[in-house]
Amino acid sequence: MAITALQQSDTRYRVNSKYVVDAAANSTVSLLDVSALLGFETGGLVNIAKISWWSSAPSGGLDIIWDATTNVTAFICEGASGAYGYMPGQPAIYNNAASGVTGDVLITNASATFTLVIEYHKVVTAGGKGWTASGGE
């Protein structure tokens, strides 16, 4: 569990984070704690708008996971490198966990060295809850 995380920005609607791991395995380790983000209110969620990775291609890939009572795999970064969300028309990856949803994002991977960059977008719930309007650009 040797993840070096750098939150590059946290605005009213977007969070950019970079994660670096050097020859370590992780099992449901936190990547993003939404309650620590600017403007968080109970029920706040994020989606994954963009993701890119460079890795030593661990067995099974890098599993990006939505934290919930029963965790849900959001995306698997497979192979030595790749990207998602940089082409027009690619939809954001929405949190589809059913119950006990925290909004947090986790990772599981076999021993690997990698750099992972994720752009999250803050999502307001159908009831208008989740984030205050505060925050800079």
Backbone hydrogen bonds, N-H to C=O, Kabsch-Sander energy under -0.5 kcal/mol:
donor,donor_aa,acceptor,acceptor_aa,energy
4,T,2,A,-0.5
4,T,20,V,-2.9
5,A,3,I,-0.7
6,L,18,K,-2.9
8,Q,6,L,-1.0
8,Q,16,N,-2.0
9,S,16,N,-1.5
11,T,14,R,-3.1
12,R,136,G,-1.2
15,V,120,Y,-2.5
16,N,9,S,-1.8
17,S,118,I,-2.5
18,K,6,L,-2.7
19,Y,116,L,-3.0
20,V,4,T,-2.4
21,V,114,F,-2.7
22,D,2,A,-0.6
23,A,21,V,-0.6
24,A,112,A,-2.3
26,N,109,N,-2.0
29,V,107,I,-2.4
31,L,105,V,-3.4
32,L,105,V,-1.9
34,V,32,L,-0.8
36,A,33,D,-1.9
37,L,34,V,-1.7
40,F,37,L,-1.7
41,E,130,G,-2.2
44,G,41,E,-2.1
45,L,123,V,-1.2
47,N,121,H,-2.2
48,I,93,I,-2.2
49,A,47,N,-0.7
49,A,119,E,-2.5
50,K,119,E,-1.6
51,I,84,Y,-2.4
52,S,117,V,-2.4
53,W,82,G,-2.3
54,W,115,T,-2.1
55,S,80,A,-3.8
56,S,113,T,-1.4
61,G,58,P,-2.3
62,L,77,C,-2.0
63,D,61,G,-0.6
63,D,108,T,-2.8
64,I,62,L,-0.7
64,I,75,F,-3.2
65,I,63,D,-0.5
65,I,106,L,-2.6
66,W,72,V,-3.4
67,D,65,I,-0.5
67,D,104,D,-2.3
69,T,99,S,-2.2
70,T,99,S,-0.6
71,N,69,T,-0.6
72,V,66,W,-1.9
74,A,64,I,-2.8
75,F,64,I,-1.7
77,C,62,L,-2.7
77,C,75,F,-0.5
78,E,76,I,-1.1
82,G,53,W,-1.8
84,Y,51,I,-2.4
90,Q,87,M,-1.7
93,I,48,I,-2.7
94,Y,92,A,-0.8
96,N,94,Y,-0.8
102,T,67,D,-1.8
103,G,67,D,-0.8
105,V,32,L,-2.1
106,L,65,I,-2.9
107,I,29,V,-1.9
108,T,63,D,-1.8
109,N,26,N,-2.5
110,A,59,S,-0.5
110,A,61,G,-0.5
112,A,24,A,-1.5
114,F,21,V,-2.2
115,T,54,W,-2.4
116,L,19,Y,-2.7
117,V,52,S,-2.9
118,I,17,S,-2.5
119,E,50,K,-2.7
120,Y,15,V,-3.2
120,Y,118,I,-0.6
121,H,47,N,-1.9
122,K,13,Y,-2.1
123,V,45,L,-3.0
125,T,129,K,-3.0
128,G,125,T,-2.3
132,T,39,G,-2.6
